[in-house]
Amino acid sequence: MAGLHKSEFKNPVLNWVDSRLPLLTLMSKEYGQFPTPKNFNYFWNFGALATINLLVMIATGIFLAMNYNPSAAGAFDSIQRIMRDVNYGWLLRLVHMNGASMFFIIIYIHIFRGMYYGSYKAPRELLWMTGVALFLLLMATAFMGYVLPWGQMSYWGATVITNLFSAFPVVGNWIVTLLWGGFSVDNPTLNRFFALHYLLPFVITGVVFLHVVALHITGSNNPLGIDVKSSQDTVPFHPYYTAKDSVGMCVYFLIFAALVFFRPYIFSEVDNNIPANPLQTPNAIVPEWYFLPYYAILRSVPDKLLGVLCMFGSILVWFVLPWLDTSKVRSARFRPIYRGMMILLVVDMVVLGLVGHHHPEGIWIPLGRVFTLLYFAHFAALPFVGLFEKPLPLPDSISQPVLPRGPGGGGGGPMPAGAAAKPMEKA
């Protein structure tokens, strides 16, 4: 029939649907037959795990919103009602609460993988930039969600963080008033944060779609950081990586379940179980663990405006990472200096997290300043490292390190097409 898509599905119902709305064909091409580098390691599982975590957060969030009261007078009590009176409300809330921490663990590993293997380099600059945008949206969503229980830490965390915008000249106070919906953190603030917290996950879903489109246009990077040279270097996404992602998903759900059922409050502050009191400041105002490195950077700078700029700049600098790194080699496997720098960056982030968790006194003040300087020194040094670093020799193709060269083995040269195809057929 003229105008209809030619569907290849044998099932008459699927054929009828797909010929008129070829979503099944699209999914088959993009996720079934999509050629993927065959040397992925388990670091490549975390993109799929982030998508699963997003779906879990949206599903639990919708059900929680049905029982939540977004008012300063009723927010804290509605959380207690969800935990005590709503059928399985305790489970939904604990999954949602710990899901935020799981989300950031997954995303931080995903970002580290992108940096370590050079996934931000050409032609994947926009892929990387949409990923950084997703991280910023996730941070905004998590912060607003942290305010909703309306406990002591929620209230004072919202007060401190929103007040940071007052450091900006001219527009700072206007931004703070806009966020508050008045002249203090109160009922209008909670209403705005609840509305945005509910909306932003769907915005994140839209940006994830753009992120995946950019990935499927440029193709995936791989641990060697070299381009695919032939069909011998790739395998179809299904069943190879659907099976591998399934293994990662099982491990993820086991860890998630252990967190929810055995240590559900390990990442929570005790003060948040006390109703918000504008007249009583907690002994220490500490953000969630995934914000601590940036909070440490903020506190390490004596000037308020400069501290705020450094805090935001510590993430915004990731946008220009594809142009800061001047090396032609992607993967840190072949870049000894850059590999050491990446290890130091991870240590730096952990130490900054510890600094952010402690009171700004004693050893923690100079420690925060030193590691803040080291953090920015990492990105400042990248252009020079790319110019002077001597990378190790790159293999000719993805297949070269794993396929034998000849009767003597040893890895190396290309193989005849027939010789390479037979082991693949057996696999």
C-alpha positions as CSV (number, residue, x, y, z in Angstrom):
1,M,0.0,0.0,0.0
2,A,1.4,3.4,-1.0
3,G,2.9,5.5,1.8
4,L,3.3,2.6,4.3
5,H,6.7,1.6,5.7
6,K,7.8,-1.9,4.6
7,S,8.0,-3.8,7.8
8,E,10.1,-7.0,8.1
9,F,8.2,-8.5,11.1
10,K,6.6,-11.8,10.4
11,N,3.9,-11.4,13.0
12,P,0.8,-10.0,11.3
13,V,-0.1,-7.7,14.2
14,L,3.4,-6.4,14.7
15,N,3.7,-6.0,10.9
16,W,0.5,-4.0,10.7
17,V,1.5,-1.7,13.6
18,D,5.1,-1.3,12.4
19,S,4.2,-0.5,8.8
20,R,2.2,2.5,10.1
21,L,4.4,3.5,13.0
22,P,7.8,2.0,12.6
23,L,9.0,2.2,16.2
24,L,9.8,-1.5,16.3
25,T,12.0,-1.2,13.2
26,L,13.7,1.9,14.8
27,M,14.3,0.0,18.1
28,S,15.6,-3.0,16.1
29,K,18.1,-0.9,14.2
30,E,19.2,1.3,17.0
31,Y,19.4,-1.3,19.8
32,G,19.3,-4.7,18.1
33,Q,21.5,-4.4,15.0
34,F,23.4,-1.3,16.1
35,P,27.2,-2.1,15.6
36,T,29.1,-1.7,18.9
37,P,32.8,-2.0,19.6
38,K,33.4,-5.5,20.8
39,N,36.0,-4.6,23.5
40,F,33.6,-2.9,26.0
41,N,34.5,-3.5,29.7
42,Y,32.0,-3.2,32.5
43,F,32.5,0.6,32.8
44,W,30.2,0.8,29.8
45,N,27.3,-0.7,31.8
46,F,26.8,2.5,33.7
47,G,25.0,4.4,31.0
48,A,22.3,1.7,30.9
49,L,22.2,1.6,34.7
50,A,21.7,5.4,34.8
51,T,18.6,5.0,32.5
52,I,17.2,2.3,34.7
53,N,17.8,4.4,37.8
54,L,16.0,7.4,36.2
55,L,12.9,5.2,35.5
56,V,12.9,4.0,39.1
57,M,13.1,7.5,40.4
58,I,10.3,8.8,38.1
59,A,8.0,5.8,39.0
60,T,8.5,6.1,42.8
61,G,8.4,9.9,42.6
62,I,4.9,9.9,40.9
63,F,3.5,7.7,43.7
64,L,5.1,9.7,46.4
65,A,3.7,13.0,44.9
66,M,0.2,11.5,45.3
67,N,0.6,11.5,49.1
68,Y,2.8,14.6,49.6
69,N,1.6,17.9,51.0
70,P,3.7,20.7,49.5
71,S,3.1,23.2,52.3
72,A,5.3,24.4,55.1
73,A,2.6,23.4,57.6
74,G,2.0,19.9,56.2
75,A,5.2,18.7,54.4
76,F,7.0,17.1,57.3
77,D,3.8,15.4,58.6
78,S,2.9,14.1,55.1
79,I,6.4,12.4,54.9
80,Q,5.7,10.8,58.3
81,R,2.3,9.6,57.0
82,I,3.8,8.1,53.9
83,M,6.3,6.2,56.1
84,R,3.7,5.0,58.6
85,D,0.2,4.9,57.1
86,V,0.4,4.6,53.3
87,N,0.6,1.0,52.0
88,Y,4.3,0.3,51.2
89,G,4.9,4.1,51.5
90,W,8.0,3.4,53.5
91,L,9.4,1.3,50.7
92,L,8.6,3.8,48.0
93,R,10.2,6.6,50.0
94,L,13.3,4.6,50.9
95,V,13.8,3.5,47.3
96,H,13.4,7.1,46.1
97,M,15.6,8.5,48.8
98,N,18.5,6.0,48.3
99,G,17.9,6.1,44.5
100,A,19.3,9.6,44.5
101,S,22.6,8.4,46.0
102,M,22.7,5.4,43.7
103,F,22.1,7.8,40.8
104,F,25.1,9.9,41.7
105,I,27.3,6.9,42.3
106,I,26.4,5.7,38.8
107,I,26.8,9.1,37.2
108,Y,30.2,9.8,38.9
109,I,31.6,6.4,37.6
110,H,30.1,7.2,34.1
111,I,31.8,10.6,34.1
112,F,35.1,9.1,35.3
113,R,34.9,6.5,32.5
114,G,34.3,9.3,29.9
115,M,37.3,11.3,31.2
116,Y,39.6,8.3,31.6
117,Y,39.0,6.9,28.1
118,G,38.7,10.3,26.3
119,S,35.0,9.9,25.3
120,Y,34.8,13.7,25.2
121,K,37.2,14.1,22.2
122,A,36.1,14.7,18.6
123,P,33.7,13.8,17.2
124,R,31.8,13.3,20.5
125,E,32.0,16.9,21.9
126,L,28.2,17.4,21.9
127,L,27.7,14.0,23.3
128,W,29.9,15.0,26.2
129,M,28.3,18.4,26.6
130,T,24.8,17.0,26.8
131,G,26.1,14.6,29.5
132,V,27.4,17.6,31.5
133,A,24.0,19.3,31.1
134,L,22.4,16.1,32.4
135,F,24.6,16.2,35.5
136,L,23.7,19.8,36.2
137,L,20.0,19.0,35.8
138,L,20.4,16.1,38.1
139,M,22.1,18.2,40.8
140,A,19.3,20.8,40.6
141,T,16.6,18.0,40.9
142,A,18.4,16.4,43.8
143,F,18.8,19.7,45.7
144,M,15.1,20.5,45.3
145,G,14.1,17.0,46.3
146,Y,16.3,17.3,49.4
147,V,14.3,20.4,50.5
148,L,10.9,18.6,50.3
149,P,10.9,16.7,53.6
150,W,11.1,20.1,55.3
151,G,13.3,18.9,58.1
152,Q,15.9,21.0,59.8
153,M,18.7,20.1,57.4
154,S,16.3,20.6,54.4
155,Y,15.2,24.1,55.6
156,W,18.6,25.4,56.4
157,G,20.3,23.8,53.4
158,A,17.8,25.6,51.2
159,T,18.5,28.9,53.1
160,V,22.2,28.6,52.7
161,I,22.4,27.4,49.1
162,T,19.8,29.9,47.7
163,N,21.5,32.7,49.6
164,L,24.7,32.0,47.5
165,F,23.1,33.7,44.6
166,S,23.0,37.0,46.5
167,A,26.8,37.2,45.9
168,F,26.2,38.1,42.3
169,P,26.2,41.9,41.9
170,V,23.1,43.7,40.6
171,V,20.9,40.6,39.9
172,G,21.8,38.5,43.0
173,N,19.1,39.6,45.4
174,W,16.5,39.5,42.6
175,I,17.4,35.8,41.9
176,V,17.2,35.0,45.6
177,T,13.8,36.6,45.9
178,L,12.6,34.8,42.8
179,L,13.7,31.4,44.2
180,W,12.1,32.1,47.6
181,G,8.9,33.6,46.2
182,G,9.1,36.1,49.1
183,F,11.7,37.4,51.6
184,S,12.5,34.1,53.3
185,V,12.4,30.4,52.7
186,D,8.8,29.6,53.4
187,N,5.7,28.1,51.8
188,P,6.1,29.7,48.3
189,T,9.7,28.3,48.2
190,L,8.5,24.8,49.0
191,N,5.8,25.0,46.4
192,R,8.2,26.1,43.7
193,F,10.8,23.5,44.6
194,F,8.1,20.7,44.6
195,A,6.8,21.8,41.1
196,L,10.3,21.9,39.7
197,H,11.4,18.7,41.3
198,Y,8.4,17.0,39.7
199,L,9.0,18.6,36.3
200,L,12.8,18.3,35.9
201,P,13.0,14.5,35.7
202,F,10.9,14.7,32.5
203,V,13.3,17.4,31.2
204,I,16.1,15.1,32.1
205,T,14.4,12.3,30.1
206,G,14.3,14.6,27.0
207,V,18.0,15.5,27.4
208,V,18.7,11.7,27.7
209,F,17.0,11.2,24.4
210,L,19.3,13.9,22.8
211,H,22.3,12.3,24.5
212,V,21.4,8.8,23.0
213,V,20.8,10.4,19.6
214,A,24.3,12.0,19.7
215,L,25.8,8.7,20.8
216,H,24.2,6.7,17.9
217,I,25.3,9.3,15.4
218,T,29.0,9.4,16.4
219,G,29.1,5.8,17.7
220,S,30.5,4.6,21.0
221,N,34.1,5.1,22.2
222,N,35.9,2.1,23.5
223,P,38.6,1.3,26.1
224,L,41.4,1.6,23.5
225,G,40.1,4.9,22.3
226,I,40.6,4.1,18.6
227,D,38.1,4.2,15.8
228,V,36.4,1.1,14.5
229,K,38.2,0.0,11.4
230,S,36.1,-2.9,10.1
231,S,33.1,-5.1,10.9
232,Q,35.5,-7.4,12.7
233,D,35.8,-4.7,15.4
234,T,32.1,-4.7,16.2
235,V,29.3,-6.9,17.4
236,P,25.5,-6.2,17.3
237,F,24.3,-4.6,20.5
238,H,21.8,-7.4,21.0
239,P,22.4,-10.1,22.3
240,Y,26.0,-9.3,23.3
241,Y,25.6,-6.1,25.3
242,T,22.0,-6.7,26.4
243,A,23.3,-9.8,28.2
244,K,26.2,-7.9,29.6
245,D,24.0,-5.0,30.8
246,S,21.7,-7.6,32.4
247,V,24.5,-8.9,34.5
248,G,25.4,-5.3,35.6
249,M,21.7,-4.7,36.3
250,C,21.5,-7.7,38.6
251,V,24.5,-6.5,40.6
252,Y,23.0,-3.0,40.7
253,F,19.7,-4.2,42.1
254,L,21.4,-6.4,44.7
255,I,23.4,-3.4,46.0
256,F,20.3,-1.2,45.8
257,A,18.2,-3.7,47.8
258,A,20.9,-4.1,50.4
259,L,21.0,-0.3,50.9
260,V,17.3,0.0,51.1
261,F,16.6,-2.9,53.4
262,F,19.7,-2.9,55.7
263,R,21.2,0.6,55.7
264,P,18.5,3.0,54.4
265,Y,19.7,6.0,56.4
266,I,23.5,5.7,55.8
267,F,23.5,8.8,53.6
268,S,21.0,10.8,55.6
269,E,21.5,13.5,58.3
270,V,19.9,12.8,61.6
271,D,18.8,16.5,61.9
272,N,16.4,16.0,59.0
273,N,14.2,13.9,61.2
274,I,13.4,17.1,63.1
275,P,10.7,19.5,61.7
276,A,12.0,22.6,60.2
277,N,12.5,25.4,62.7
278,P,13.5,28.9,61.4
279,L,14.5,30.0,64.9
280,Q,17.0,27.2,65.6
281,T,20.1,26.7,63.4
282,P,21.6,23.2,63.4
283,N,25.1,22.8,64.8
284,A,26.4,22.0,61.3
285,I,24.7,22.5,57.9
286,V,25.9,19.7,55.7
287,P,24.6,19.0,52.2
288,E,24.1,15.6,50.7
289,W,27.4,13.6,50.1
290,Y,27.3,14.1,46.4
291,F,27.5,17.9,46.8
292,L,30.3,17.9,49.4
293,P,33.3,18.4,47.0
294,Y,31.8,21.5,45.5
295,Y,30.7,22.7,49.0
296,A,34.3,22.3,50.1
297,I,35.5,24.4,47.1
298,L,32.9,27.1,48.1
299,R,34.2,27.2,51.7
300,S,37.8,27.1,50.7
301,V,37.7,30.5,49.0
302,P,37.6,33.4,51.5
303,D,35.7,35.8,49.2
304,K,32.0,34.9,48.8
305,L,31.6,35.9,45.2
306,L,34.8,34.2,44.1
307,G,33.9,31.1,46.1
308,V,30.5,30.9,44.3
309,L,32.2,31.4,41.0
310,C,34.7,28.6,41.8
311,M,32.0,26.3,42.9
312,F,30.0,26.7,39.7
313,G,33.2,26.8,37.6
314,S,34.4,23.5,39.0
315,I,31.6,21.8,37.0
316,L,31.2,24.3,34.1
317,V,34.9,23.7,33.2
318,W,33.8,20.2,32.1
319,F,32.0,21.8,29.1
320,V,35.3,22.9,27.6
321,L,37.2,19.7,28.4
322,P,37.2,18.6,24.7
323,W,39.2,21.7,23.8
324,L,41.4,21.8,26.9
325,D,42.8,18.4,26.2
326,T,45.1,18.8,23.2
327,S,46.4,15.2,23.0
328,K,45.5,13.3,19.9
329,V,45.2,10.1,21.9
330,R,41.9,9.4,23.6
331,S,42.4,6.6,26.1
332,A,44.5,7.0,29.3
333,R,45.8,3.4,28.7
334,F,48.3,4.9,26.3
335,R,48.9,8.2,28.2
336,P,51.0,7.5,31.3
337,I,51.0,11.1,32.6
338,Y,47.3,11.7,32.0
339,R,46.5,8.3,33.7
340,G,48.4,9.5,36.8
341,M,46.5,12.8,36.6
342,M,43.1,11.0,36.5
343,I,44.0,9.0,39.6
344,L,45.0,12.2,41.4
345,L,41.7,13.8,40.4
346,V,39.8,11.0,42.0
347,V,41.8,11.3,45.2
348,D,41.3,15.0,45.0
349,M,37.5,14.7,44.8
350,V,37.4,12.2,47.7
351,V,39.5,14.5,49.9
352,L,37.3,17.5,49.0
353,G,34.3,15.4,50.0
354,L,35.8,14.8,53.4
355,V,36.7,18.5,53.8
356,G,33.1,19.5,52.9
357,H,31.8,17.1,55.5
358,H,33.8,18.5,58.4
359,H,33.6,21.9,60.1
360,P,35.8,24.6,58.5
361,E,38.4,24.6,61.2
362,G,41.8,23.3,62.0
363,I,43.5,21.2,59.3
364,W,40.4,21.1,57.1
365,I,40.8,24.8,56.1
366,P,44.4,24.5,54.5
367,L,43.6,21.0,53.2
368,G,40.5,22.4,51.4
369,R,42.5,25.2,49.8
370,V,45.3,23.0,48.7
371,F,43.0,20.4,47.1
372,T,40.9,23.1,45.5
373,L,44.0,24.5,43.8
374,L,44.9,20.9,42.7
375,Y,41.5,20.4,41.3
376,F,41.7,23.5,39.0
377,A,45.4,22.7,38.3
378,H,44.3,19.5,36.7
379,F,42.3,21.3,34.0
380,A,44.8,24.1,33.7
381,A,47.6,21.6,33.0
382,L,45.7,19.6,30.3
383,P,46.7,21.7,27.3
384,F,50.4,21.4,28.2
385,V,50.3,17.7,29.0
386,G,48.8,17.1,25.5
387,L,51.7,18.9,23.9
388,F,54.6,17.3,25.9
389,E,53.3,13.8,26.8
390,K,54.7,10.9,24.8
391,P,51.9,8.3,24.4
392,L,52.5,4.6,24.1
393,P,52.0,3.0,20.6
394,L,48.4,2.5,19.6
395,P,47.2,-0.8,18.1
396,D,46.1,-0.8,14.5
397,S,42.6,-1.9,15.3
398,I,40.4,-3.1,18.2
399,S,40.9,-6.7,17.1
400,Q,44.7,-6.5,17.1
401,P,45.3,-6.9,20.9
402,V,43.1,-10.0,21.1
403,L,43.5,-11.9,17.8
404,P,46.7,-14.0,17.3
405,R,49.0,-12.9,14.5
406,G,49.8,-16.4,13.3
407,P,50.8,-19.9,14.4
408,G,53.1,-18.4,17.0
409,G,50.5,-16.2,18.6
410,G,51.7,-13.0,20.3
411,G,49.0,-10.7,19.1
412,G,49.5,-8.1,16.4
413,G,48.7,-8.1,12.8
414,P,45.5,-8.4,10.8
415,M,44.0,-11.8,10.1
416,P,42.2,-13.1,7.1
417,A,38.5,-12.4,7.1
418,G,37.6,-16.1,7.2
419,A,40.0,-16.9,10.1
420,A,38.5,-14.1,12.3
421,A,34.9,-15.0,11.4
422,K,34.9,-18.6,12.7
423,P,35.7,-17.8,16.4
424,M,33.0,-15.1,16.3
425,E,30.5,-17.6,14.9
426,K,31.2,-20.0,17.7
427,A,30.8,-17.2,20.2
